Amino acid sequence: MSKMSNGNYAIANFSGTGQTGVRIHAPDGAFLRLLSGVTGNRGVYELPSGNFLTTNGAGLHELDTNGTLVRTILLSANLQYINLVDLATTSIDEPDPIPSSITLLQNYPNPFNPATTIEYHLPAATHVTLKVVDLLGREVATLVNERQQAGVYKTPFDAGRLTSGVYFYRLQAGNSVQTRRLVLLK
């Protein structure tokens, strides 16, 4: 159901003989008309033009004020309701692009005390290990040891229990091994 700009209500009506479509009702509930250009309706929203967006088991459609199908916006999608989003108060994050190569970035901050962040990029799903070792190559922490999907990862590292000094972090992703240096200053 959607309140229209003129105060009436547009109601998506899913079923009922001769009643399926977008039903227009007055504020007092009185039935005014049926827009039946699309049936099996589940959601409805009045556009600024006065036309309507409506959803059903087949997709997302636009109807004019007479109920005539103007266009099908999305087909082969079993859609339910229409939820409004206020773009003035809602940020929309673009998905991160898939990286083109395995990359291990320099930790930040560096030098650090006692926490830092290690970022790496994966172009495809693979098993990943991310370990921290001391100057003699002894493992002091395993930060990641799992299969991960393609994407950008940021892993925190808290070295509060370690002594000041130079350490290395090593990323092994598939056949790729990359190592960088980090400095802990307490």
N, C-alpha and C positions, 0 to 999 in steps of 0.2 A: 504494500500500500504506500502511496506517495501523496502528500498534500500538494495540490497544484497551485500555481501562481494566482489563480482567480478564487482560491478558497475551496474549490471542490476537491474531491478525492478520487484518485485513480487507483483501482484495485485489480491486481492480477488474479484472475479467476481460472483455476486449473481444470476444473471439470464441471459437468452439468449440461444436460441436453439444451442446446441453444443459449447457453450462458458462458461458455468458455471464451476467453479473450480478456480485454481490458475493460472493466466496468467503470463508468463515471458516475459518481454519486455527489449530491449536494451536501453541504455541511450538516444538514439535518438528517442525512442518511437516505434521502429519496433518490431512487434510481433515475438517472438522466438518459444514458445511452450506453450501447455496447460497441466497442471497437473490436471487430472479429477478424482482422486481417492476419493475425497469428493466433493460434489456439494452444491450449495446454500451458497457459502463462503461469510463471512462478514469481516473477519480479517485474516491477514497473517503475519508471522514473520519467518525469516531465523534463524535456530539454528546454533551454532558453528560447528556442525557435517555436515552442508550443507542441512540437512533435514528441513522441514517446519512445524511450528505450524499453524493450521488454525482453525477458528471457523465457526460454522453455527448454524442453528436452533436446531440441535440435540446435540451439545456439542463442545468439544475441541479435535482435532485430530492431529496426526503426520503423515506427508507424506514424503516418500523418494524423492530423486532428480528426479526419474522417474514418480512421482505422485502416486505411490502405497501406500495405507494405511498401515502404520507400526503398529499403535495402536490408539485406542480411549482412551484418558486420562480421559475425563469427559463426561458422557452420561446423557441424560435427562436434559440438560441445554440449554436454548435458549440464546446463547451468541452473542455478537455483535463484538466489536473491540478488538484489542490487544494493550494495552498501555504499553510501556516500563518503567521500574523503575530502576534507577541507585542505586543499593544497596550500593555503596561506599558513596553516599551522602544522602541516605534516610534511616532513622531509621524505623525499624518495631517493633511496640509495640505488645508484646504478650498480648492477652486479660487476664484480671485479672481472676484468678480462682474463682469459686463460693464459698463463705465462707461456712463452715460446721455448724456454729452456729451464733446466734445473739450475737454480741460482741460490747461493748462500750469501746473504748480505752481512755486513759488519754489524755486530751487536751495538745497541745504543741504550743508555750512554756507555761510553768506553773512554777512559777508565770509569769504574762504577763502584758503588758501595751501598748496600750489599746486593742490590737487585738490578738486573738488566733484561733486555728483550732481544731475542734472536729471531730474525725473519728469514724465511726461505720460500722459494717458489717451485711449484711442481707443474710441469706441462701435461702430465698424465697420471693416472692412478698407479701407485707403486708402494712397495714396503719401504718404510722410512725408519732409520735410526738416527738420533741426534744425541751425541754423547759429549761430555766435557772431560778432558784429561789434563793431568799436570805436566810439568816440563819433562818428566821421565816417561810419559806415555801411560801412566796409571789412570784408569778410569775413576773419576770422582763423582760423576752423576750421569744417569741416563734420563734424558728429558723426553724423548719420543722413541717408541719401539712398536710400530703398528703400520697397517696398510692405510694410506690416505689417498683421497681423491685429488684430482688436479685442482690447483688453487694457490692462494697466498696464505702462508701460515706465520703467526707471530707467537713465539713460545717464551714465557717468562722463565728466568733463571734466578733463583735466590741463593747466593753464595754466603749466607750469614754464618755457616759453620766452617767455612774454609779460611785459611790464612791468606794474608795479602800476597800477591804475586802474579806471575804470568801463567795463564792457562790457555788451552786450545779447545775449540769446539769443532766437532767433526760431523758432517752430514753425509750419510750414505743413503742414496735413493736409487734403487735399481743397481746399475753398474757404475753409477757416478759417485765419486767420493770427493768432498770438498772440505777444506779445513781453514779456519781463521783463528786469529789470536785475540784474547781478551785480557784485560788487566783489572785485577781486583785491588783497590786501595782502601785500606781501613784506617 
